[in-house]
Amino acid sequence: MKGFLCIAIIFFTIPVLGQRDTLGRYSPGFKFKDGLYTAFQEFKDNCPAYPIDQLRDEMGNTLDRIDAEQPWFIASQDSLLAVSKDSIWGFSSSGKVYLKNQDFFDRMVVIGTLCHVIHREEIMDYNNTLYNGFTYAPVRREVQVEFFVDMRTGEKYEFNEKNLSEQISDDPILRSSYSQLTRKKRKENMFRFLHTYNQNHPIYFPISRCR
């Protein structure tokens, strides 16, 4: 009877184990599946809603890479359906991941438990002063905003000393080392502590086939 129970347990366990995703630890060069993500969870699952082999350009041709500046389509019977960029969370192309931010797609410069992103855009500066009665024309200038994404929640935070300290609070030794620095040193060493935290708390992505 005991032998029968053991055999039954083995047979019922194998399918469950077989359904688990194979996970790969992230490191530079990790191969993300190319395609469009409609939600944060699809990025975490390494399973885009629109794989690149389903995407087309406006002429119906397949894509070699995803260009954020070009419109995207999917083939549907004998027609092409446009993919609204408002519905897209981000995309992966040639191993690089881009996150939608307003009307732009910003590359994830650092990927880990805490992902670092740099957002750049041009703005018109209308804060012109009068000089001898003359008003200067608006000046176009580029602004840069840095933020990071917590891969545990998908939340975005401004990349500053306060937020970084809060996000690494589950690593008491690292946070203590960071908090003991002067404010100037904390600001100068933000990247170093970000990288150290990601090394101490690695992230894993599924590498098996999407369901």
C-alpha positions as CSV (number, residue, x, y, z in Angstrom):
1,M,0.0,0.0,0.0
2,K,2.8,2.4,0.9
3,G,4.5,1.6,-2.5
4,F,1.3,2.5,-4.3
5,L,1.0,5.8,-2.5
6,C,4.6,6.8,-3.3
7,I,4.0,6.0,-7.0
8,A,0.7,8.0,-7.0
9,I,2.5,11.0,-5.4
10,I,5.2,10.9,-8.0
11,F,2.8,10.8,-10.9
12,F,0.7,13.6,-9.5
13,T,3.8,15.8,-8.8
14,I,5.6,15.6,-12.1
15,P,3.0,17.5,-14.2
16,V,3.0,20.3,-11.5
17,L,6.8,20.6,-11.7
18,G,6.7,20.5,-15.4
19,Q,4.4,23.6,-15.5
20,R,6.9,25.8,-13.7
21,D,8.8,28.3,-15.8
22,T,12.5,27.9,-16.3
23,L,14.1,31.0,-14.7
24,G,17.3,32.7,-15.7
25,R,19.3,35.1,-13.5
26,Y,19.6,38.5,-15.2
27,S,23.0,39.7,-16.2
28,P,24.1,42.1,-19.0
29,G,23.5,40.4,-22.3
30,F,20.3,38.6,-21.1
31,K,18.1,37.9,-24.1
32,F,14.7,39.4,-23.7
33,K,12.1,38.3,-26.2
34,D,11.5,41.1,-28.7
35,G,8.0,42.5,-28.8
36,L,5.5,45.0,-27.3
37,Y,4.4,44.9,-23.7
38,T,1.0,46.1,-22.8
39,A,1.6,45.7,-19.0
40,F,4.4,45.5,-16.5
41,Q,3.7,41.8,-15.7
42,E,4.4,40.9,-19.3
43,F,7.9,42.4,-18.9
44,K,8.4,40.5,-15.7
45,D,7.2,37.3,-17.5
46,N,9.5,38.0,-20.5
47,C,6.4,37.4,-22.6
48,P,5.3,40.4,-24.7
49,A,1.7,40.6,-25.8
50,Y,2.8,41.3,-29.4
51,P,6.0,39.3,-30.3
52,I,8.0,40.9,-33.0
53,D,7.1,38.2,-35.5
54,Q,3.5,39.3,-35.3
55,L,4.3,43.0,-36.0
56,R,4.2,44.7,-39.4
57,D,5.1,48.0,-40.8
58,E,2.5,50.1,-42.7
59,M,3.3,48.2,-45.9
60,G,2.7,44.8,-44.2
61,N,6.3,43.8,-44.0
62,T,7.8,42.0,-41.0
63,L,10.1,43.9,-38.7
64,D,13.7,43.3,-38.0
65,R,13.7,45.6,-35.0
66,I,11.2,47.8,-33.2
67,D,11.4,51.5,-33.8
68,A,9.5,53.8,-31.4
69,E,9.2,56.5,-34.1
70,Q,7.4,54.3,-36.5
71,P,3.7,53.1,-36.4
72,W,3.1,49.4,-35.5
73,F,0.6,47.1,-37.0
74,I,-0.5,43.5,-36.6
75,A,-1.8,41.3,-39.4
76,S,-5.5,40.3,-39.2
77,Q,-6.7,38.2,-42.0
78,D,-6.3,40.4,-45.1
79,S,-5.9,43.7,-43.3
80,L,-3.6,45.5,-40.9
81,L,-4.7,46.7,-37.5
82,A,-2.8,49.6,-36.0
83,V,-1.4,49.1,-32.5
84,S,-2.2,52.2,-30.3
85,K,1.0,53.3,-28.5
86,D,-1.2,54.5,-25.7
87,S,-1.9,50.9,-24.9
88,I,1.8,50.0,-24.7
89,W,3.7,49.8,-21.4
90,G,7.1,49.3,-23.2
91,F,9.0,47.1,-25.6
92,S,12.1,45.0,-26.1
93,S,14.2,45.2,-29.2
94,S,17.6,43.6,-29.8
95,G,18.0,42.8,-26.2
96,K,17.3,46.4,-25.0
97,V,14.2,47.3,-23.0
98,Y,12.3,50.6,-23.4
99,L,9.6,52.0,-21.0
100,K,6.9,54.3,-22.1
101,N,6.9,57.7,-20.3
102,Q,4.4,60.2,-21.5
103,D,4.9,60.3,-25.3
104,F,8.4,58.9,-25.2
105,F,10.0,55.5,-24.8
106,D,13.0,55.6,-22.5
107,R,15.6,52.9,-22.4
108,M,16.2,51.0,-19.1
109,V,19.9,51.8,-18.6
110,V,20.3,49.5,-15.6
111,I,18.1,46.4,-15.2
112,G,17.8,44.7,-11.9
113,T,15.5,44.6,-8.9
114,L,15.8,48.4,-9.1
115,C,15.9,49.5,-12.8
116,H,17.4,52.8,-13.6
117,V,15.9,54.9,-16.4
118,I,16.9,58.2,-18.0
119,H,14.1,60.3,-19.5
120,R,15.1,63.1,-21.9
121,E,12.9,65.6,-23.7
122,E,13.0,69.1,-25.2
123,I,11.0,71.9,-23.7
124,M,10.4,75.5,-24.6
125,D,11.7,77.9,-21.9
126,Y,9.4,80.9,-21.8
127,N,11.0,82.4,-18.7
128,N,12.6,85.2,-20.6
129,T,13.5,88.4,-19.0
130,L,13.2,91.9,-20.4
131,Y,16.4,93.7,-21.2
132,N,16.3,97.3,-22.3
133,G,12.6,96.8,-23.2
134,F,13.2,93.8,-25.4
135,T,11.8,90.3,-24.8
136,Y,13.9,87.3,-25.9
137,A,12.3,84.5,-28.0
138,P,11.5,81.2,-26.2
139,V,14.5,79.0,-25.9
140,R,14.3,75.2,-26.7
141,R,16.4,73.2,-24.2
142,E,16.7,69.5,-23.2
143,V,15.9,68.4,-19.7
144,Q,16.9,65.1,-18.2
145,V,15.0,63.3,-15.4
146,E,16.2,60.1,-13.8
147,F,14.0,57.6,-12.1
148,F,14.0,53.9,-11.2
149,V,11.4,51.1,-11.4
150,D,10.9,48.7,-8.5
151,M,10.7,45.3,-10.2
152,R,8.8,43.9,-7.2
153,T,5.9,46.3,-7.7
154,G,6.3,48.1,-11.0
155,E,6.2,51.5,-9.2
156,K,8.3,54.3,-10.5
157,Y,10.3,56.7,-8.2
158,E,12.5,59.7,-8.8
159,F,16.1,58.7,-8.6
160,N,17.3,60.6,-5.5
161,E,19.0,59.9,-2.2
162,K,15.8,59.7,-0.1
163,N,14.0,57.2,-2.5
164,L,17.1,55.1,-2.9
165,S,17.6,54.8,0.8
166,E,13.9,53.7,1.2
167,Q,14.2,51.1,-1.5
168,I,17.3,49.5,-0.2
169,S,15.9,49.4,3.4
170,D,15.5,45.6,3.2
171,D,19.3,45.3,3.1
172,P,20.2,46.7,6.6
173,I,23.9,46.5,6.1
174,L,23.9,48.3,2.8
175,R,21.4,50.9,4.0
176,S,23.5,51.6,7.1
177,S,26.6,52.1,5.0
178,Y,24.7,54.5,2.8
179,S,23.1,56.5,5.6
180,Q,26.4,57.0,7.3
181,L,27.7,59.0,4.3
182,T,27.4,62.7,4.1
183,R,24.7,64.0,1.8
184,K,27.2,65.0,-0.9
185,K,28.7,61.5,-0.8
186,R,25.3,59.8,-0.9
187,K,24.5,61.7,-4.0
188,E,27.9,60.9,-5.6
189,N,27.6,57.2,-4.8
190,M,23.9,56.5,-5.7
191,F,24.9,54.4,-8.7
192,R,27.4,52.4,-6.7
193,F,24.8,51.5,-4.1
194,L,22.2,50.8,-6.7
195,H,24.5,48.3,-8.4
196,T,25.5,46.7,-5.1
197,Y,21.9,46.3,-4.1
198,N,21.1,44.6,-7.5
199,Q,24.0,42.3,-7.0
200,N,22.9,41.4,-3.5
201,H,19.3,40.9,-4.7
202,P,19.4,39.4,-8.2
203,I,16.3,39.3,-10.4
204,Y,15.2,36.3,-12.5
205,F,13.2,36.2,-15.7
206,P,11.5,33.3,-17.3
207,I,13.4,31.9,-20.3
208,S,10.9,29.2,-21.3
209,R,8.4,29.5,-24.1
210,C,5.4,31.8,-23.5
211,R,2.2,30.1,-22.8
